[in-house]
Every structure is written in structure tokens, then in C-alpha cells.
Amino acid sequence: MEYQYLLVDPETQPHVAVVRLNRPKELNALNRRVMEELVHAMQVLERDGTTRCIVLTGNERAFAAGADIKEMAGMGTVDMLTIDQFARWDALKRIKIPIIAAVSGFALGGGCELSMLCDMIVASETAQFGQPEIKIGVIPGAGGTQRLTRAIGKARAMELVLTGKFITAQEAFAAGLVTRIAPPELFLQEALKLADEVAQMSPLAVRLAKEAVLQAFEQPLEAGLHFERKNFYMLFASEDQKEGMNAFVEKRPPEWQGR
Ligand code: CAA
């Protein structure tokens, strides 16, 4: 697939790919084509057998300013249902490799939701997060009411969703939405550093760890604990578990096989 709105570097550093949203004039507004390309790029990276972590970013001014309002403005309910506007988001949710959002500037509406669909957010000090859909007569539709509430709690999520106000990177960090903040010239480097830390771990364990953490949002505690235990036990069938533990005992760095 030829990308119109994405720049993909499959190996920015060993085992780490960078996917850049590249629709700058529209502040990376997420139209259907962008989402289609994004799913394609992520699935290709997932299948290449090399990528262990993906950094998803935008440009300095915007990570993404939301779903494309111009594309949606004339649509009706039946259009939404038949094109299944958010089906591509479900496909992104199924990517098993960790994805780090490196956010500078606006992460609004669908842009904020996309950053929250990622596994971690590294923000530039200039980042602004918000769910301003209420200002255009709708509500978040790609997970904002759920993921934001889980990330920062009901009171603060309610305020953002009901007023459409933005929060700064510092506020997002204090609220637990963002994992690291860096100056504007360093935020991507910071995200790559984090990606490198993840990429140095056993890819198999990373995959099962991501899966288990995400279950915390899906399951009651007992079922989540059961899921975690199953993944833990499963890793004892892997070469990486033997290698990791033997390397510890032998006081040497592990060499992961991803099997
Ligand atoms: N959709 C389509 N185009 C968008 C857009 C969006 N979400 N956000 C910005 N743009 C376009 C603008 O229309 C403008 O294009 P033109 O030059 O052709 O007019 C261009 O990007 C630059 O934007 P502005 O001139 O508005 O830039 P600004 O600096 O004055 O303001 C902003 C920046 C505050 C982000 C403002 O653009 C804005 O409020 N954007 C919309 C944010 C929004 O409401 N997002 C939610 C969308 S709905 C959604 O996401 C639903 C969901 O849950 C999935």
C-alpha cells in the first residue's frame, strides 16, 4: 500500500519503528484514509518479525486534532453504521506489539483517543490533550469517555468531556495520562529511548505482558489475575524464560530468541 498520509521508518533504531502521521495542513485530522493506512502500517510492522516496539507520532504542532470534522459533517447515522466509522480503531486495538505515542502539540478528540489507544504516551511540554467533541454537538466516539475516565478518573474526565477544555502536558502527567514529559526538541528522542528499553526485553514476554495489563481494563480482578497467571505459566514453555533466568544466574546479558 502506498501511504498518502503516513511516513514509516521500519527500523529507526534496532527493533523500533516510527510511524509518523503526515497530514500537516489539517493538523493530522484522522480521516478514513489516514486510519486505513495506519492499520495497514501497524499490521505490516507486526508481521515483519523484527519490530518489537512502535513509536507513533505527528509533528511539532499536532499529534492529531481529531477525527476529520469536514469528512463527518454531512454524514447521518446510517452512513456511520454502514461505513462502520470506528472499525479500524478495533483493528489497531488488536496490535500486539507495544505502541508508544510521542505527542507534541494538539492531541484532541480522536487524536487524544488515538494516543490513549497506544500503550504509553510520551509528551512534549507543548502537548495539549482534550476531548472537545461537545463543542461540535457530539461526544467522543473512539474510546474517549472510557479510556480517559480510566486514565485520569471520573471527575477530571467528566470536566474535559463536558466542557471540551484542554489540559497541558504537565496536567496530563500529574493526572497519570502521560508517562514521561520532555522539552519539545527532545520528546521524540525520549519516546525512542523508552521504546529501546522495551525492545531490549524478551519480545514474547513483552507481548504477553501488554496483553495482561490490558486485561485490567476488561475483566474483574479475579478474572484478570487468572489471565495474568495463565500468561505467566505459558512463558515457562519459552526459550526466552530459560535464557532470561539462566543469564541472571550466570551474570551475563540475555540473548532473546523471541520463542
Ligand atoms: N478535522 C478537520 N480539519 C481540521 C480539524 C479536524 N478535526 N482540526 C483542524 N482542522 C483543519 C482546520 O479546518 C484548518 O484547515 P483550513 O486551513 O483549511 O481552514 C487547519 O486544520 C488548521 O486549523 P486551524 O486554522 O483551526 O488552527 P488553529 O491553530 O486556529 O486551531 C485547533 C487549532 C484548536 C486544534 C482547531 O483546529 C480545532 O479546534 N480543531 C478541531 C478539534 C476538534 O474538535 N476535534 C474533535 C473532532 S471530532 C472527533 O474526534 C470524534 C471522535 O471521537 C473520533
Residues whose N, C-alpha, C, O or C-beta is under 5 A from the ligand:
A	BS01	CAA	K25 E26 L27 A29 A65 G66 A67 D68 I69 K70 F106 L108 G109 G110 P132 E133 I139 P140 G141 A142
